[in-house]
Amino acid sequence: MINHEVRTYKSSEKLAHEDQLAYKMAEVAVDPVPVDADVQDMVINRVIDNAAVAAASVHRKAPTSAREQAMPHKLAPGANIFGLATDYRVSPEWAAWANGVAVRELDFHDTFLAKEYSHPGDNIPAVLAVAQHKGIGGKDLINGIATAYEMQVDLVKGICLHEHKIDHVAHLGVASAAGIGAMLHLDKEVIFQAIGQALHVTTATRQSRKGEISSWKAHAPAFAAKMAIESVDRAMRGEGAPNPIYEGEDGFIAWILSGPEARYTVPLPGKGESKRAIMDTYTKEHSAEYQAQALIDLARKMGKQIDDFSKIKKITIHTSHHTHYVIGTGANDPQKMDPKASRETLDHSIMYIFAVAMEDQGWHHNDSYAPERAGRPETVELWHKIETREDPEWTRRYHSTDPDEMAFGGRVEIEFEDGSTLVDELAVADAHPNGARPFERADYIKKFHTLADGIVSDSEQKRFIDLAENLADLDGKAIGELSFVVDGLDKTTTSGIF
């Protein structure tokens, strides 16, 4: 990997295209290095993972609205929408929109955490939609997805957005544009311009993940994917982007991030170096914010040791800065303690999540968020006894670049009314690559079958898995079948402009 220093340049300082971060990313995208076998296998895993969580969400309100927004935009050859017949094809940017919302709705797909947060699987709907529309085969699709993951993970390692209250999708739009460009074998100047366009139009605030969290949390990555496709389309037609987009005097670093004096270091593969960033990412066993994954596993373990939850006086979760301030009591969001809060808000309340996981000694993507579950009096009582505290050591490990030190969990102290205590800790989730039960292909397939049960027919599940497992060998026609069908979804239930 080559570390690239990125800073602001005055307009009087001529900064050539080839010296800009966006251009260096484009150079990585066009590098024809083959995809490693284990990377290819992981791309397949994540295609299955995305479809699993999309299947579980297709009947929910946000994916339904997004799908029905996309349905009028028919186009041949076009791209698939999850749940609809595979010959129902729409313009790829609208397919990416609909499928992106379905993938993101349950907060149940993959994650990568470093200086910034991310769900790199959000790239797949955009890259896949363009592949279906353009008749691209499996090998090029895999390269496009691997490239998109590389770009997003590398940006997440180098540039923090959340400290400036900028949403993580600013890295996503750039990554999707680069992945699409790599898949289509576009010239690096075209990809450079597409990256600049994508960043310019996908920068948004983090209010979508603060306070009363709405369904826009699921729509935000899909919007970035849609904008990435449009950005590539514009660049292919010869249209340029604001530049230097990162380094300009009125650009991203100078006015949105840490200012004209700031320095960032972004690692990117050197020429001929494999794009392996997807191997640094990890999926979820539980449908909740990633920082909750290890704590759910810990809550299950500790809950089994407690006979009477009413005897608990107080629970303190010592954890990282992010967990405390985003999903913990450090956020100072009263909604996180409200039994009538939305699913999206409860998903970002580790106090609620830990209480339910302790009581139920498990976690379910629907039942654990149900209003009747959240309103259970004994749960509310336990929930309101939980607080989080930032622990500098957990924060240090959260930001560590050493895979063996990285930690996204915490240490939990349970104090009982009689003065006794129960203390335990867990650094990473059981499903994490360093966890007790790292996810493998069979786990991804099981997750798909579990989440698709009762929604997608057994024969349709088998058809999809057979295609996905043979992704590298599929031609463009078969890639056009890489979706799943759910009976009855072609009937619209919402109305708007389209």
N, C-alpha and C positions, 0 to 999 in steps of 0.2 A: 504494500500500500504506500502511496505517496501522500504526504501531508501538505495541503495547499493552504497558505495563509491568505485570508480574505479581509480586505479593509476598504474603507471609503477613499475615493480619489476625487480631487477637485476637477471641475470641468476643464480647467486649464492644463490638467495632466492628461495627456493622451493615453488612454488605456486600450490597447489593441484587442480585438475580439479574442485572439488566442490566449490572452492573459486573463480573461475573465472566468469566474467560476462556472458560469453557464456553458461556456465553450469547452472547458475541461471536462464537464459532465457529458457534453455531446461527444467528445472524443472517446470517452469510455463506452458510450452507447454504440458507436460505430465499430468498435474493436471487434473483429470477427473471432475472438477466442471461443473455442467450443465450451459448451455447458458441461460441467463435471457430472458424473453419473449420480452421485448422492444429491447434488443440487436438483437434477432432473426429478429424482424420486420425491424430493421435498416439494417441488412445484406441484407435482401430482397430488401429494397429500393436501396441500392448501387449496387446490381446486375442489377437492372432495369436501374439505372443511367448510369452504364458502357455501357450497351447495347445501350442506347439512343445515347450517344456520338459516339460510334463505328459505329452505323448505319449512322449517319450524315457524317462520314469521309471515308466510304468504297471506294468511287470512287476517293479519293484524292491520290496524287502521293506516299507519304510515305507509307500509308497503303497498296496501291496496290503493291509496290515493296516488302514490308515485306510479304504480303500474297503469292505473286508469288515465293518468296524465299522458303516459307514453303511448298508449294504445292507438290514438288517432294518427300517430306519425308513421304510418305504414310506408315501407320503402323496399324495393327489390334491388339487390339481394337482401340487404338488411341483416338484422341480428335478432337473436331470441330474447324473449322475456321469460324469466323463471315462472313456471306454472302454466304458461300458455302453450298451445300446440306448436311444435317446432317449425311448422310452415307459416306461423303468424310472425311476420318479420317487420321490424320497425327500424327507423334510422338509428345508427349505432350510438349516437350520443344520448338518445332517449332510452335505449336498452340499458346503457351504462347507468343512467339515472334510476330506472326502475329496479334493476338488479342490485345496484349499490345500496339503495335503501333497504332492500330485503336482507342483504348480507349484514348491514350495520345495525339493524333494528334491535336485536337482542344483545348486542355487546358481547358476542360469544365466539368471535373468530380470533385470529392471531394478533400478536402484540410484539413491539420492541420498545424498550425503555432505555434511555441514556440521558444526554443533556435535554432531550425533548421526549415527548410521548408519541406513539404511533401505532396504527393498526395496518401494517403493510399489505394485508390481504385486501384492503380497499382498492388496491391497484388492479386486481384481477378483473372486475367487471368491465373496466374501460378497455383494457388490452384485449380481452376475449371478444368484446362486442365488435371492435375494429377487425379482429381476425375473422370473425364470422362474416362480416360485410364484405371484406376483401378476399375471401376464399383462401386464407392463409393456413398452411399445414401445421401440424403439431410441433415440429422441431423449432420453427420460427416463433410460434406462440410461446413455447417454453423459454426461449431466449429473451423474448420481450418481457415476460413476467419476471425472470431472473434479473434483468436489467432494472426494471422498475423497483424491485426490492432493494437492489444494490444502491440505487440513488437515494431512496428514502432512508434507509438505514444509515448511510454515510452522512446524510444531512442531519439526522437525529443525533448522531455521535458528535457533530461539530457545532451545531447552531441551536441554541435554546430559544424557543419562541414564547413559552408560557410566562417567563419572567416579565415579559412586556404585554401580557394578556392577549397574545395572538394565538389563534387556534392552530393545532398541529396540521390541519389540512393544507397549510401553505407549503409544506414539504411534499404533500401527497400529489398535488396538481403537477408539480415539477417532475416528480418521479414517474407518473403515468405518461406524461408527454415524452419523456426520454425512453420509456419502455415501448411505447407505440412506435416511436421513431426507429428504435433498434429492430423491432419486429418487421417493419416495412422496408428496412435497409435504406433509409433516407440519408441524404448528404448531411454531414455534421453541421454545416451552416444552417440548414433547414431546422435541424433539431435544436440548435442553439437559439434560434428565433422562437421556436415553439416553447422552449423552457422559459424564456423571458416573458412570453405572453401568458403562460400558465401561472407563473408566480404573480404577475401583475393583477390577474383577475380572481385569484383564489385566496387572497389574504383577507382574513376576517378576525373578529375579536373572539375571545373565549367566553363571552356572555352566554353562548349557546350551551355551556357546561357549568353555569353558575346560577344560583337562586332557583327559580321555578324552571327546571330543565324540561324543555318541550321536545316534541318529536323532531325538531330541527337537528338535534344531536345525531339522529340517524340520516337526515337528509344532507348534512354538511359535507361528508366525504363523497357522496354521490354527485353533489353539485361540482365539487372539485374535479371529479372524473369526467363529468360532462364538459366542463370548461377545458380540460386537457385535450379532449378529442377535438373540440372546436379550435383550440390553439394550434394543434398540429395541422388541421385542415387549412387554416389561414396561412400558416408558414409555408405549406406546400404550394399555395397559390402565389407565393412571392411576397407576402406581407411581413413586415418586420415587427419587432417588439421594442419597447423602451429599453435602452441599454446605455451604460452598464446597469443591469437590473439590480444586482446585489451591491455593486461597488459605486454606483453613481452618487454625485453630490446631493441629489434629491431622492436617492434610492432607498432600498430596503434596509440596509444597515444603518444609514445615516439618520433616518427619520422614523423607522418602525422598530428597529432593534436598539442596540446599545450606543448609537451615535457615531459621529465622524471619527472619533479617536479609537473606536473599538477594533479589536483584532479577533478573528475567528479562524480556527484550523479545521479544515474539512478533509478527511482521508478519502482517497479514491484509488481504485486499482490502477496499477501502472500498465503500460502497453503489454499485451500478451498475458496479463494476469487474470485468472478466473474470477468471475463474479459470484462470490460465495456468501454474500450477506444474508441470504434467506436462512442459512444455517445458524445464524445468531438469533433468529426469532423463535417465538414459542407460542403455541396455541393455548386455548382455555378448555379446561374440563368443566368449568362452571360458568353459567351465564351471569357474569358480573364484571365490574371494573377489574383490570388485571391485578391491581394492588390488593384486591380482596381474595385472589385465588389461594395463596398460601394460608391466609387467615381463615378461610372457610375450612381448609383441611385441618388446621389447628383447632378450630372451634368444634369440628366433629370429634376430634380426638379427646379434647378436654371435656366436652359434653358427656361423653360416655362414662367419665369418672365422677359425675355429679348426680346424686340421687334426688335432690330437691333444689330447684333453681330459685325458689322463693327465699332460701337461706343466704343467697348472695347479697352482700352489702354493696360491693363496688367492683367494676372491672376496668382495668387500665391497660390500654394497648400502647406499648412503646414502639414507635415505628419511624419511618422516614419522613422527611419534610413534606414530600408530595402526598403521601398517604394521610398525614395529619391535616394538611391545609386544603386538600382537594376533596377527599371523601371522609375526613374525620371531623372532630369538633373544632379544629383549628380553622375550618372554613367559615365558622360563625353563621351558618345557614340554618335558621330555625326549621326550614322545610325538611331537613335531614332527620328531624326528630318527630315529624308529623305523620301519624298513622294514615292520614288521608292524602299523603303525597303521591305524585305520579310514579309509575314504574321507573321512569328515567331518573327521578330524584332518588328513589330508594336504591337503585343500582349504584348511586354515588353516595351512599350512607353506610360506612363500614360498621357503624353502631347497630343499625338495623340488621345488616347481613350477618354480623357475628352472633347476634342474639338468636336469630332464626336458625342458623346453622348449628348452634349449640343445642337448641331445643329439639330440632328435627334430626340432628346428626346426619344431615345431607342437604342437598340443594337441588331445586328443580327450576327449570327455565321459565315455567309459567306459575306453578302452584306457590312457589316461594314469594312471589310478588303480588299474589291475589289480594284484593282489598280486605276480604274476610281474614286472610292470614295476617296482614299488617295490623289489623284492628283488634286482634286477640288481646284481651286485657293483660294476661300474664306476660305476653310478649312485649307489650308496650312498657310494662313495669320493668322488665329486665333490660330492654333496649335503652331506657332512660338512666340506667345505672352505669352505662358504658361511656368512657371518654378516651380520647387519644392524646398522646404526648409525643412531640418530636424528640428523638434520641439521636444525637450527633453521629454515633457509630452506625446506626441503621441508615442514616442519610448518606454517610460516606460510602457504605457498601452499596447502596442504591445507585450511586454514581460511579462506582468502580468500573474500570475497563478490563479488569481481570475476571474472566468468566467464572473462576472458582470462588471469587469473593462476592460477586453480584448477589444482592439479596433484595427481595421485594415483599418480605413478610414482616415479622416483628416478634416482640416478646410480650406475653400477656400475663398480667398478675390479677388473679381473682381473689378478692378478700371476702370472707364469709362473716356472718353476724357473730359467730363465736370467736372471732379473731384469727382463725386458721386461714391459710392461703394455699392456692394452687398456682404454680408458675410453670410456664413452658414457652418454647419459642420454635419458630420454623422460618428458615431463610427463603426457601423457594417452594413453589407448589409441587405436589406429588407428580404432576404431569410435565413439569419443566424438564429440559434435557439433563439437568443435574439433580432432579428430584427422585423420589422413591419409585415412581412408575412412569418413566418418560414415554410420551406418546410415540407409537409406531404406526405403520400402515393399517394394521388390524384395528387399532384404536380409532383412527380417522374413519374407517369404514363403519365400525360399530356406532360411532357418533352420528354418522349419516343415517344409518338405519333407525337409530333411536329417535332422532329428531324428525325423520320423515314418516315414522309410523303413524298410520291413520290419516295421513295427508297425501302421500304419494303411494301408488299401488306397488305391490311387491315386484311385479314384472317391470315396472318403470324404474324402480330403484335399481334393479339388476342391470337394466339397459344402460343407465347412467354410469354406474360403477365400472361396467365392462369398458365403456368408452374412455372414462377417465384413467383407468389403470393402463391403458394402451395409448395414452396421449401422444407420446413421441412418434408413433407410427401412423397417426391419423392424417388423412388428407383434408383439404379444405372442405369438402362435402361433409365428411364425418364431424369436423369441428363445428359445422353448422347444426349438428344434432346434439351438441354437448350442452344439454339443458334437461329439465324434467317437466313433466306435464301433470297438472292437478285439475281434475274434472270440475267444471263449473266456473272457472276463473275468467272466462271470456265474457261474462255478463257484468256490465258496469253497475256500480251502486253509488257512486259519487258524481257530482257535476261541478263544472267550472267553466272556464273559457273554451278549452279545447273540445 
